[in-house]
Amino acid sequence: MTEFRIVLATALDPDEAWRRVTDWPRHAMPLTTVRSDGRTVTARTGIGRHGFDDVMDVVRRQPPGPGRPGHCRLVKRGPLITGWAEIDVRPHRGGAVVRWREDLRIAPLPAPLDRPTAWCARLLFRRTLHALLR
């Protein structure tokens, strides 16, 4: 598995930061569209009929509330990409801090490519988080 972490502070209040980071269709990236029915999130990457799905189940979703952070856990169950992601949103200095932790594995890649995969994924997700919180 390939774990990476991202921590970003924002001037947004925790409720707004939570709303943005759990608005799954807004997580779209180049060549990727995202859809969700609230319980399952599917990120489709590809061009036309050629591509693959990253299917994730939302196994825990607790928005921030008085005295408690927001927490979301997704479990990846696709045949190509496996692992999990956790998102925490907490109050921080008049705004919020978002912590994204993810452990992923791309099935066809050999284990020695785990570190480069994590490095690339971290860059991509950091850029996406910045855009969501802008």
C-alpha positions as a Markdown table, in Angstrom:
| # | Residue | x | y | z |
|---|---|---|---|---|
| 1 | Met | 0.0 | 0.0 | 0.0 |
| 2 | Thr | 1.0 | 3.6 | -0.6 |
| 3 | Glu | 0.1 | 6.1 | 2.1 |
| 4 | Phe | 0.3 | 9.8 | 1.8 |
| 5 | Arg | -1.0 | 12.8 | 3.8 |
| 6 | Ile | -2.0 | 16.4 | 3.0 |
| 7 | Val | -2.8 | 19.1 | 5.6 |
| 8 | Leu | -4.2 | 22.4 | 4.5 |
| 9 | Ala | -5.4 | 25.4 | 6.5 |
| 10 | Thr | -8.2 | 27.6 | 5.1 |
| 11 | Ala | -10.0 | 30.8 | 6.1 |
| 12 | Leu | -13.3 | 29.0 | 5.4 |
| 13 | Asp | -15.3 | 27.9 | 8.5 |
| 14 | Pro | -15.3 | 24.2 | 9.2 |
| 15 | Asp | -18.9 | 23.7 | 7.9 |
| 16 | Glu | -18.1 | 25.3 | 4.5 |
| 17 | Ala | -14.7 | 23.5 | 4.2 |
| 18 | Trp | -16.5 | 20.2 | 5.0 |
| 19 | Arg | -19.2 | 21.0 | 2.4 |
| 20 | Arg | -16.6 | 21.6 | -0.3 |
| 21 | Val | -14.3 | 18.6 | 0.4 |
| 22 | Thr | -17.3 | 16.2 | 0.5 |
| 23 | Asp | -18.9 | 17.6 | -2.7 |
| 24 | Trp | -17.6 | 14.6 | -4.7 |
| 25 | Pro | -18.4 | 15.7 | -8.3 |
| 26 | Arg | -16.1 | 18.8 | -7.6 |
| 27 | His | -13.2 | 16.4 | -7.2 |
| 28 | Ala | -13.0 | 16.0 | -11.0 |
| 29 | Met | -9.4 | 16.1 | -12.3 |
| 30 | Pro | -8.0 | 16.0 | -15.8 |
| 31 | Leu | -9.5 | 13.1 | -17.7 |
| 32 | Thr | -11.6 | 12.1 | -14.6 |
| 33 | Thr | -15.2 | 12.7 | -13.8 |
| 34 | Val | -16.7 | 11.9 | -10.4 |
| 35 | Arg | -20.3 | 11.0 | -9.5 |
| 36 | Ser | -21.9 | 9.9 | -6.3 |
| 37 | Asp | -25.2 | 8.7 | -4.9 |
| 38 | Gly | -24.2 | 9.6 | -1.4 |
| 39 | Arg | -23.0 | 6.1 | -0.4 |
| 40 | Thr | -20.8 | 5.3 | -3.3 |
| 41 | Val | -18.3 | 7.6 | -5.1 |
| 42 | Thr | -17.1 | 6.6 | -8.6 |
| 43 | Ala | -14.2 | 8.4 | -10.2 |
| 44 | Arg | -14.1 | 7.5 | -13.9 |
| 45 | Thr | -10.7 | 8.1 | -15.6 |
| 46 | Gly | -10.3 | 7.8 | -19.3 |
| 47 | Ile | -11.2 | 9.0 | -22.8 |
| 48 | Gly | -14.5 | 7.8 | -24.3 |
| 49 | Arg | -15.1 | 4.1 | -23.7 |
| 50 | His | -11.5 | 3.5 | -22.7 |
| 51 | Gly | -10.8 | 4.0 | -19.0 |
| 52 | Phe | -11.4 | 2.6 | -15.6 |
| 53 | Asp | -13.4 | 3.3 | -12.5 |
| 54 | Asp | -12.1 | 4.0 | -9.0 |
| 55 | Val | -15.1 | 2.8 | -6.9 |
| 56 | Met | -15.3 | 4.0 | -3.2 |
| 57 | Asp | -17.8 | 3.3 | -0.5 |
| 58 | Val | -18.5 | 6.0 | 2.0 |
| 59 | Val | -18.3 | 4.0 | 5.2 |
| 60 | Arg | -18.3 | 6.8 | 7.7 |
| 61 | Arg | -19.6 | 10.4 | 7.3 |
| 62 | Gln | -19.8 | 12.7 | 10.3 |
| 63 | Pro | -20.0 | 16.4 | 9.5 |
| 64 | Pro | -18.3 | 18.8 | 12.0 |
| 65 | Gly | -20.4 | 19.8 | 14.9 |
| 66 | Pro | -20.0 | 21.7 | 18.2 |
| 67 | Gly | -16.9 | 20.3 | 19.9 |
| 68 | Arg | -16.2 | 17.6 | 17.3 |
| 69 | Pro | -14.4 | 17.5 | 13.9 |
| 70 | Gly | -15.9 | 16.3 | 10.7 |
| 71 | His | -14.7 | 12.9 | 9.6 |
| 72 | Cys | -15.2 | 10.9 | 6.4 |
| 73 | Arg | -13.8 | 7.5 | 5.5 |
| 74 | Leu | -13.9 | 6.0 | 2.0 |
| 75 | Val | -12.9 | 2.4 | 1.1 |
| 76 | Lys | -11.8 | 1.8 | -2.4 |
| 77 | Arg | -13.1 | -1.5 | -3.8 |
| 78 | Gly | -12.3 | -1.4 | -7.5 |
| 79 | Pro | -10.4 | -4.2 | -9.2 |
| 80 | Leu | -7.7 | -1.8 | -10.3 |
| 81 | Ile | -7.3 | 0.6 | -7.3 |
| 82 | Thr | -7.7 | -0.5 | -3.7 |
| 83 | Gly | -7.1 | 1.2 | -0.3 |
| 84 | Trp | -8.9 | 3.9 | 1.7 |
| 85 | Ala | -9.1 | 7.6 | 2.3 |
| 86 | Glu | -9.9 | 9.6 | 5.4 |
| 87 | Ile | -10.8 | 13.3 | 5.5 |
| 88 | Asp | -10.9 | 15.3 | 8.8 |
| 89 | Val | -12.0 | 18.9 | 9.1 |
| 90 | Arg | -11.4 | 20.8 | 12.3 |
| 91 | Pro | -11.7 | 24.4 | 13.5 |
| 92 | His | -8.3 | 26.2 | 13.3 |
| 93 | Arg | -7.4 | 29.9 | 14.0 |
| 94 | Gly | -10.7 | 31.3 | 12.9 |
| 95 | Gly | -11.0 | 29.0 | 9.9 |
| 96 | Ala | -10.5 | 25.3 | 9.4 |
| 97 | Val | -7.7 | 22.8 | 8.8 |
| 98 | Val | -8.3 | 19.9 | 6.4 |
| 99 | Arg | -6.4 | 16.6 | 6.8 |
| 100 | Trp | -6.5 | 14.2 | 4.0 |
| 101 | Arg | -4.9 | 10.8 | 4.5 |
| 102 | Glu | -5.0 | 8.1 | 1.8 |
| 103 | Asp | -3.6 | 4.6 | 1.4 |
| 104 | Leu | -3.9 | 3.3 | -2.2 |
| 105 | Arg | -2.5 | 0.6 | -4.3 |
| 106 | Ile | -2.7 | 0.3 | -8.1 |
| 107 | Ala | -3.0 | -3.4 | -8.7 |
| 108 | Pro | -0.9 | -3.9 | -11.9 |
| 109 | Leu | 2.1 | -1.8 | -10.5 |
| 110 | Pro | 4.9 | -3.7 | -8.7 |
| 111 | Ala | 5.6 | -2.7 | -5.1 |
| 112 | Pro | 8.8 | -0.8 | -5.9 |
| 113 | Leu | 6.6 | 1.8 | -7.6 |
| 114 | Asp | 4.6 | 2.4 | -4.4 |
| 115 | Arg | 6.6 | 5.5 | -3.4 |
| 116 | Pro | 6.5 | 7.2 | -6.8 |
| 117 | Thr | 2.8 | 6.5 | -6.9 |
| 118 | Ala | 2.3 | 8.1 | -3.5 |
| 119 | Trp | 4.4 | 11.1 | -4.5 |
| 120 | Cys | 2.4 | 11.7 | -7.7 |
| 121 | Ala | -1.0 | 11.1 | -5.9 |
| 122 | Arg | -0.1 | 13.5 | -3.2 |
| 123 | Leu | 0.7 | 16.2 | -5.7 |
| 124 | Leu | -2.5 | 15.6 | -7.6 |
| 125 | Phe | -4.7 | 15.5 | -4.5 |
| 126 | Arg | -3.0 | 18.6 | -3.0 |
| 127 | Arg | -3.8 | 20.5 | -6.1 |
| 128 | Thr | -7.4 | 19.3 | -6.1 |
| 129 | Leu | -7.8 | 20.2 | -2.4 |
| 130 | His | -6.4 | 23.7 | -3.0 |
| 131 | Ala | -9.0 | 24.2 | -5.8 |
| 132 | Leu | -11.8 | 22.9 | -3.6 |
| 133 | Leu | -11.0 | 25.3 | -0.7 |
| 134 | Arg | -10.4 | 28.4 | -2.9 |
